Amino acid sequence: MTDRSSAAEDSAAIRESGDATSGDVFAADLQRQLDEAAPRLEAFAQLEAMAEAQGETPEAIALQASLDVLKIEEDDRRAELQDLEDSIAKLQVVNQQHVEERDMLIKQQEEIRDEIVIVLGGANGGRPHHRIGDRYQDLKDLGHELDNPAAL
Protein backbone atom coordinates (compact mmCIF):
# COMPACT_ATOMS: atom_id res chain seq x y z
CA MET A 1 0.00 0.00 0.00
CA THR A 2 2.85 2.39 0.66
CA ASP A 3 3.98 2.07 -2.96
CA ARG A 4 0.55 3.16 -4.15
CA SER A 5 0.33 6.12 -1.78
CA SER A 6 3.85 7.34 -2.62
CA ALA A 7 3.08 6.95 -6.32
CA ALA A 8 -0.11 8.93 -5.87
CA GLU A 9 1.80 11.63 -4.01
CA ASP A 10 4.38 11.76 -6.80
CA SER A 11 1.62 12.01 -9.38
CA ALA A 12 -0.05 14.82 -7.45
CA ALA A 13 3.23 16.71 -7.12
CA ILE A 14 3.83 16.50 -10.87
CA ARG A 15 0.33 17.74 -11.64
CA GLU A 16 0.74 20.66 -9.25
CA SER A 17 3.91 21.71 -10.99
CA GLY A 18 1.86 22.39 -14.10
CA ASP A 19 3.69 19.98 -16.38
CA ALA A 20 0.66 18.06 -17.65
CA THR A 21 2.49 16.20 -20.44
CA SER A 22 5.09 14.59 -18.18
CA GLY A 23 2.34 13.91 -15.63
CA ASP A 24 0.32 12.03 -18.23
CA VAL A 25 3.38 9.99 -19.17
CA PHE A 26 4.11 9.28 -15.54
CA ALA A 27 0.49 8.30 -14.88
CA ALA A 28 0.47 5.99 -17.90
CA ASP A 29 3.73 4.41 -16.75
CA LEU A 30 2.39 4.01 -13.25
CA GLN A 31 -0.82 2.45 -14.56
CA ARG A 32 1.21 0.00 -16.67
CA GLN A 33 3.27 -1.00 -13.63
CA LEU A 34 0.12 -1.51 -11.58
CA ASP A 35 -1.42 -3.62 -14.34
CA GLU A 36 1.73 -5.78 -14.49
CA ALA A 37 1.75 -6.18 -10.70
CA ALA A 38 -1.98 -6.94 -10.42
CA PRO A 39 -1.69 -10.77 -10.85
CA ARG A 40 1.06 -10.91 -8.22
CA LEU A 41 -0.91 -8.73 -5.85
CA GLU A 42 -4.01 -10.90 -6.30
CA ALA A 43 -1.96 -14.06 -5.69
CA PHE A 44 -0.48 -12.51 -2.55
CA ALA A 45 -3.97 -11.52 -1.34
CA GLN A 46 -5.17 -15.11 -1.88
CA LEU A 47 -2.11 -16.37 -0.03
CA GLU A 48 -2.87 -14.10 2.91
CA ALA A 49 -6.49 -15.27 2.92
CA MET A 50 -5.40 -18.92 2.94
CA ALA A 51 -2.94 -18.19 5.73
CA GLU A 52 -5.65 -16.62 7.87
CA ALA A 53 -8.03 -19.52 7.18
CA GLN A 54 -5.40 -22.13 8.08
CA GLY A 55 -3.89 -20.17 10.95
CA GLU A 56 -0.43 -20.09 9.38
CA THR A 57 1.84 -17.41 8.01
CA PRO A 58 1.89 -16.65 4.28
CA GLU A 59 5.56 -17.61 4.22
CA ALA A 60 4.79 -21.07 5.60
CA ILE A 61 2.10 -21.64 2.97
CA ALA A 62 4.42 -20.39 0.19
CA LEU A 63 7.15 -22.69 1.48
CA GLN A 64 4.76 -25.65 1.52
CA ALA A 65 3.65 -24.86 -2.04
CA SER A 66 7.30 -24.71 -3.14
CA LEU A 67 7.94 -28.07 -1.49
CA ASP A 68 4.92 -29.55 -3.28
CA VAL A 69 6.23 -28.30 -6.63
CA LEU A 70 9.66 -29.76 -5.87
CA LYS A 71 8.08 -33.11 -4.97
CA ILE A 72 6.19 -33.16 -8.28
CA GLU A 73 9.38 -32.35 -10.17
CA GLU A 74 11.24 -35.06 -8.24
CA ASP A 75 8.56 -37.62 -9.11
CA ASP A 76 8.80 -36.63 -12.78
CA ARG A 77 12.58 -37.00 -12.73
CA ARG A 78 12.31 -40.37 -10.99
CA ALA A 79 9.94 -41.54 -13.73
CA GLU A 80 12.39 -40.33 -16.40
CA LEU A 81 15.23 -42.07 -14.60
CA GLN A 82 13.22 -45.30 -14.43
CA ASP A 83 12.55 -45.06 -18.18
CA LEU A 84 16.27 -44.60 -18.82
CA GLU A 85 17.15 -47.54 -16.59
CA ASP A 86 14.63 -49.71 -18.46
CA SER A 87 16.15 -48.67 -21.79
CA ILE A 88 19.63 -49.47 -20.50
CA ALA A 89 18.47 -52.89 -19.29
CA LYS A 90 17.02 -53.65 -22.74
CA LEU A 91 20.26 -52.57 -24.40
CA GLN A 92 22.25 -54.75 -22.01
CA VAL A 93 20.11 -57.76 -22.93
CA VAL A 94 20.66 -57.11 -26.63
CA ASN A 95 24.38 -56.61 -26.03
CA GLN A 96 24.58 -59.86 -24.05
CA GLN A 97 22.88 -61.74 -26.89
CA HIS A 98 25.38 -60.23 -29.31
CA VAL A 99 28.32 -61.25 -27.11
CA GLU A 100 26.99 -64.80 -26.78
CA GLU A 101 26.51 -65.07 -30.54
CA ARG A 102 30.01 -63.72 -31.15
CA ASP A 103 31.52 -66.16 -28.65
CA MET A 104 29.67 -69.05 -30.33
CA LEU A 105 31.06 -68.07 -33.74
CA ILE A 106 34.57 -67.77 -32.34
CA LYS A 107 34.24 -71.18 -30.70
CA GLN A 108 33.13 -72.70 -34.00
CA GLN A 109 36.12 -71.15 -35.76
CA GLU A 110 38.47 -72.47 -33.06
CA GLU A 111 37.08 -75.97 -33.55
CA ILE A 112 37.83 -75.68 -37.24
CA ARG A 113 41.37 -74.51 -36.47
CA ASP A 114 42.01 -77.64 -34.39
CA GLU A 115 41.45 -79.89 -37.38
CA ILE A 116 44.34 -81.04 -39.55
CA VAL A 117 43.62 -81.42 -43.23
CA ILE A 118 45.90 -83.66 -45.31
CA VAL A 119 45.66 -83.34 -49.06
CA LEU A 120 47.35 -85.96 -51.21
CA GLY A 121 47.97 -85.66 -54.88
CA GLY A 122 49.71 -87.85 -57.41
CA ALA A 123 50.40 -88.30 -61.07
CA ASN A 124 50.88 -91.37 -63.24
CA GLY A 125 53.49 -89.86 -65.52
CA GLY A 126 55.16 -86.76 -66.85
CA ARG A 127 52.38 -85.56 -69.07
CA PRO A 128 52.73 -82.05 -70.43
CA HIS A 129 50.75 -79.53 -68.43
CA HIS A 130 48.97 -76.78 -70.26
CA ARG A 131 50.43 -74.11 -67.92
CA ILE A 132 53.93 -75.30 -67.04
CA GLY A 133 54.94 -77.37 -70.04
CA ASP A 134 56.59 -80.82 -70.35
CA ARG A 135 59.26 -81.52 -67.70
CA TYR A 136 60.87 -84.36 -69.62
CA GLN A 137 61.17 -82.28 -72.77
CA ASP A 138 62.73 -79.46 -70.78
CA LEU A 139 65.34 -81.84 -69.29
CA LYS A 140 66.24 -83.12 -72.79
CA ASP A 141 66.60 -79.53 -74.03
CA LEU A 142 68.98 -78.78 -71.12
CA GLY A 143 70.99 -81.93 -71.81
CA HIS A 144 70.25 -83.61 -68.49
CA GLU A 145 69.48 -87.26 -67.96
CA LEU A 146 65.96 -88.19 -66.96
CA ASP A 147 67.16 -90.42 -64.10
CA ASN A 148 69.48 -87.71 -62.72
CA PRO A 149 67.78 -84.38 -63.45
CA ALA A 150 70.06 -82.31 -61.17
CA ALA A 151 73.18 -83.79 -62.84
CA LEU A 152 74.81 -84.81 -59.59
Secondary structure by P-SEA (a helix, b strand, c coil): caaaaaaaaaaaaaaaacaaaaaaaaaaaaaaaaaaaaaaaaaaaaaaaaaaaacccaaaaaaaaaaaaaaaaaaaaaaaaaaaaaaaaaaaaaaaaaaaaaaaaaaaaaaaaabbbbbbbbbcccccccccccaaaaaaaacccccccccc
